[in-house]
Amino acid sequence: MAGISKEVKEEIVSKVKSGAKVVDVSKDYGVSTKTIYYWLRGKANSEASVMEVRRLRKENEELKAIVGALTMDLTKLKKEAR
């Protein structure tokens, strides 16, 4: 994007990497989400991409919920068996 300075691009990428939602940053700066994701892919290099980290965090939370539910069920069954 020729109309956006390098500093603004870095600021946008930094905000998203800090946890801001791409949609919100897109609205704040008037830049399309597609463009922001393109910049994020370019900044990822050898590090995990922001999208990958978010996906893994979500998966981790889902797995924690499953383990918690199974633990509760197991505890309940142990109590019933006594």
N, CA, C and O of each residue as an XYZ file, in Angstrom:
328
protein
N       0.839     -1.178      0.000
C       0.000      0.000      0.000
C       0.876      1.230      0.000
O       1.607      1.477      0.959
N       0.810      1.986     -1.045
C       1.657      3.155     -1.187
C       1.207      4.281     -0.260
O       2.031      5.109      0.128
N      -0.061      4.338      0.103
C      -0.579      5.445      0.896
C      -0.367      5.315      2.388
O      -0.731      6.229      3.128
N       0.200      4.232      2.862
C       0.365      4.022      4.294
C       1.857      3.918      4.604
O       2.583      3.128      4.000
N       2.290      4.730      5.553
C       3.711      4.752      5.883
C       4.140      3.471      6.586
O       3.322      2.730      7.131
N       5.440      3.235      6.558
C       6.007      2.057      7.201
C       5.720      2.084      8.701
O       5.451      1.047      9.308
N       5.779      3.275      9.290
C       5.542      3.414     10.725
C       4.115      3.011     11.091
O       3.894      2.345     12.102
N       3.147      3.417     10.264
C       1.741      3.085     10.522
C       1.523      1.588     10.342
O       0.810      0.966     11.129
N       2.127      1.010      9.322
C       2.029     -0.440      9.115
C       2.555     -1.182     10.337
O       1.922     -2.119     10.825
N       3.720     -0.758     10.828
C       4.316     -1.408     11.997
C       3.445     -1.235     13.234
O       3.338     -2.144     14.058
N       2.820     -0.062     13.361
C       1.920      0.199     14.492
C       0.712     -0.729     14.437
O       0.301     -1.283     15.457
N       0.146     -0.897     13.251
C      -1.016     -1.768     13.069
C      -0.641     -3.219     13.400
O      -1.348     -3.894     14.148
N       0.457     -3.680     12.842
C       0.906     -5.058     13.086
C       1.187     -5.258     14.570
O       0.846     -6.297     15.136
N       1.801     -4.275     15.191
C       2.113     -4.359     16.617
C       0.844     -4.468     17.459
O       0.786     -5.263     18.397
N      -0.171     -3.672     17.125
C      -1.430     -3.724     17.874
C      -2.082     -5.100     17.764
O      -2.577     -5.637     18.754
N      -2.080     -5.664     16.568
C      -2.693     -6.984     16.374
C      -1.898     -8.044     17.134
O      -2.478     -8.929     17.762
N      -0.583     -7.953     17.075
C       0.245     -8.926     17.792
C       0.078     -8.806     19.305
O       0.309     -9.763     20.044
N      -0.326     -7.619     19.754
C      -0.547     -7.394     21.186
C      -1.928     -7.860     21.633
O      -2.257     -7.796     22.817
N      -2.732     -8.329     20.686
C      -4.028     -8.887     21.057
C      -5.237     -8.159     20.509
O      -6.362     -8.627     20.686
N      -5.039     -7.022     19.846
C      -6.172     -6.309     19.263
C      -6.761     -7.127     18.117
O      -6.033     -7.817     17.404
N      -8.070     -7.046     17.945
C      -8.726     -7.772     16.858
C      -8.457     -7.074     15.532
O      -8.500     -5.848     15.438
N      -8.182     -7.870     14.520
C      -7.885     -7.338     13.190
C      -9.043     -6.473     12.689
O      -8.823     -5.421     12.089
N     -10.261     -6.915     12.935
C     -11.435     -6.161     12.465
C     -11.468     -4.774     13.093
O     -11.745     -3.788     12.410
N     -11.183     -4.693     14.403
C     -11.201     -3.405     15.091
C     -10.098     -2.476     14.587
O     -10.338     -1.294     14.339
N      -8.897     -3.016     14.438
C      -7.775     -2.223     13.946
C      -8.053     -1.765     12.515
O      -7.730     -0.639     12.136
N      -8.651     -2.650     11.735
C      -9.004     -2.321     10.354
C      -9.929     -1.108     10.305
O      -9.732     -0.199      9.498
N     -10.925     -1.101     11.164
C     -11.873      0.029     11.215
C     -11.182      1.299     11.704
O     -11.412      2.383     11.166
N     -10.338      1.163     12.722
C      -9.660      2.332     13.293
C      -8.745      3.031     12.290
O      -8.659      4.259     12.270
N      -8.064      2.245     11.462
C      -7.082      2.816     10.541
C      -7.588      2.928      9.103
O      -6.919      3.521      8.256
N      -8.745      2.372      8.826
C      -9.267      2.433      7.459
C      -8.490      1.560      6.489
O      -8.354      1.890      5.311
N      -7.985      0.446      6.993
C      -7.222     -0.499      6.166
C      -8.003     -1.807      6.140
O      -8.560     -2.214      7.159
N      -8.048     -2.458      5.003
C      -8.809     -3.701      4.901
C      -8.178     -4.804      5.744
O      -6.966     -4.829      5.960
N      -9.025     -5.710      6.212
C      -8.524     -6.840      7.003
C      -7.596     -7.701      6.157
O      -6.616     -8.253      6.659
N      -7.909     -7.810      4.879
C      -7.072     -8.603      3.970
C      -5.649     -8.045      3.928
O      -4.677     -8.801      3.935
N      -5.536     -6.732      3.885
C      -4.224     -6.092      3.858
C      -3.471     -6.349      5.154
O      -2.273     -6.633      5.135
N      -4.170     -6.249      6.282
C      -3.522     -6.477      7.576
C      -3.035     -7.916      7.676
O      -1.919     -8.162      8.135
N      -3.859     -8.867      7.251
C      -3.416    -10.266      7.288
C      -2.214    -10.485      6.369
O      -1.329    -11.281      6.683
N      -2.180     -9.792      5.251
C      -1.039     -9.877      4.335
C       0.230     -9.382      5.034
O       1.285    -10.011      4.950
N       0.109     -8.242      5.726
C       1.255     -7.709      6.464
C       1.692     -8.671      7.558
O       2.887     -8.859      7.782
N       0.731     -9.278      8.236
C       1.056    -10.215      9.309
C       1.816    -11.425      8.774
O       2.772    -11.886      9.398
N       1.400    -11.930      7.638
C       2.115    -13.066      7.037
C       3.543    -12.674      6.707
O       4.461    -13.475      6.886
N       3.740    -11.469      6.235
C       5.067    -10.985      5.882
C       5.950    -10.803      7.096
O       7.168    -10.957      7.004
N       5.356    -10.476      8.232
C       6.122    -10.240      9.459
C       6.401    -11.526     10.222
O       7.220    -11.537     11.141
N       5.733    -12.599      9.853
C       5.831    -13.835     10.625
C       7.224    -14.451     10.563
O       7.717    -14.968     11.565
N       7.864    -14.399      9.397
C       9.194    -14.976      9.203
C       9.317    -16.354      9.842
O       8.553    -17.260      9.511
N      10.262    -16.518     10.747
C      10.468    -17.830     11.353
C       9.627    -18.019     12.608
O       9.554    -19.124     13.145
N       8.997    -16.957     13.074
C       8.144    -17.051     14.252
C       6.783    -17.603     13.843
O       6.425    -17.602     12.666
N       6.037    -18.071     14.830
C       4.675    -18.517     14.551
C       3.844    -17.298     14.169
O       3.993    -16.227     14.757
N       2.985    -17.465     13.200
C       2.161    -16.344     12.779
C       1.131    -16.025     13.854
O       0.799    -16.870     14.686
N       0.640    -14.818     13.825
C      -0.366    -14.376     14.793
C      -1.610    -15.247     14.688
O      -2.205    -15.621     15.699
N      -1.993    -15.562     13.475
C      -3.184    -16.392     13.277
C      -2.967    -17.780     13.866
O      -3.882    -18.347     14.465
N      -1.784    -18.328     13.707
C      -1.479    -19.663     14.238
C      -1.497    -19.640     15.768
O      -2.027    -20.553     16.401
N      -0.922    -18.606     16.348
C      -0.909    -18.490     17.804
C      -2.339    -18.392     18.333
O      -2.682    -19.048     19.317
N      -3.161    -17.589     17.696
C      -4.570    -17.467     18.131
C      -5.310    -18.786     17.994
O      -6.103    -19.150     18.862
N      -5.053    -19.503     16.904
C      -5.711    -20.795     16.705
C      -5.295    -21.767     17.806
O      -6.123    -22.491     18.359
N      -4.011    -21.770     18.109
C      -3.520    -22.673     19.143
C      -4.050    -22.298     20.529
O      -4.349    -23.177     21.338
N      -4.166    -21.002     20.802
C      -4.737    -20.574     22.086
C      -6.186    -21.040     22.209
O      -6.602    -21.533     23.257
N      -6.949    -20.878     21.125
C      -8.344    -21.297     21.142
C      -8.438    -22.809     21.343
O      -9.243    -23.287     22.143
N      -7.616    -23.549     20.619
C      -7.607    -25.008     20.753
C      -7.234    -25.411     22.177
O      -7.821    -26.335     22.738
N      -6.264    -24.720     22.755
C      -5.838    -25.005     24.115
C      -6.986    -24.788     25.102
O      -7.200    -25.611     25.991
N      -7.711    -23.707     24.954
C      -8.856    -23.437     25.836
C      -9.935    -24.516     25.684
O     -10.522    -24.956     26.673
N     -10.190    -24.935     24.451
C     -11.183    -25.985     24.215
C     -10.748    -27.299     24.871
O     -11.561    -28.001     25.472
N      -9.473    -27.617     24.751
C      -8.965    -28.854     25.362
C      -9.035    -28.783     26.888
O      -9.363    -29.774     27.540
N      -8.729    -27.622     27.455
C      -8.848    -27.452     28.907
C     -10.288    -27.675     29.363
O     -10.527    -28.298     30.397
N     -11.234    -27.171     28.595
C     -12.645    -27.353     28.941
C     -13.023    -28.831     28.897
O     -13.747    -29.316     29.766
N     -12.541    -29.533     27.900
C     -12.832    -30.964     27.775
C     -12.228    -31.731     28.951
O     -12.895    -32.566     29.562
N     -10.969    -31.444     29.263
C     -10.317    -32.121     30.386
C     -11.055    -31.817     31.686
O     -11.235    -32.707     32.517
N     -11.480    -30.582     31.868
C     -12.228    -30.209     33.060
C     -13.530    -30.974     33.176
O     -13.875    -31.466     34.250
N     -14.252    -31.075     32.073
C     -15.527    -31.799     32.075
C     -15.305    -33.281     32.372
O     -16.051    -33.881     33.146
N     -14.298    -33.858     31.767
C     -14.004    -35.275     32.008
C     -13.568    -35.515     33.460
O     -13.923    -36.530     34.060
N     -12.818    -34.599     34.002
C     -12.388    -34.714     35.397
C     -13.591    -34.656     36.325
O     -13.678    -35.421     37.285
N     -14.515    -33.750     36.040
C     -15.741    -33.647     36.847
C     -16.542    -34.942     36.758
O     -17.031    -35.439     37.773
N     -16.679    -35.489     35.563
C     -17.417    -36.742     35.383
C     -16.739    -37.884     36.140
O     -17.413    -38.682     36.791
N     -15.438    -37.964     36.058
C     -14.694    -39.016     36.734
C     -14.848    -38.899     38.251
O     -15.036    -39.901     38.941
N     -14.768    -37.696     38.755
C     -14.947    -37.472     40.194
C     -16.343    -37.892     40.631
O     -16.506    -38.521     41.677
N     -17.345    -37.548     39.839
C     -18.727    -37.911     40.141
C     -18.896    -39.433     40.160
O     -19.545    -39.985     41.049
N     -18.303    -40.099     39.169
C     -18.424    -41.570     39.108
C     -17.727    -42.226     40.296
O     -18.222    -43.221     40.826
N     -16.594    -41.691     40.719
C     -15.874    -42.248     41.857
C     -16.706    -42.114     43.132
O     -16.746    -43.025     43.960
N     -17.373    -40.960     43.279
C     -18.202    -40.743     44.449
C     -19.401    -41.677     44.472
O     -19.793    -42.175     45.528
N     -19.981    -41.913     43.298
C     -21.142    -42.803     43.187
C     -20.755    -44.250     43.475
O     -21.573    -45.017     43.981
N     -19.529    -44.628     43.160
C     -19.070    -46.000     43.337
C     -18.807    -46.319     44.810
O     -18.725    -47.491     45.176
N     -18.679    -45.336     45.627
C     -18.369    -45.563     47.048
C     -19.548    -46.004     47.800
O     -19.460    -46.239     49.005
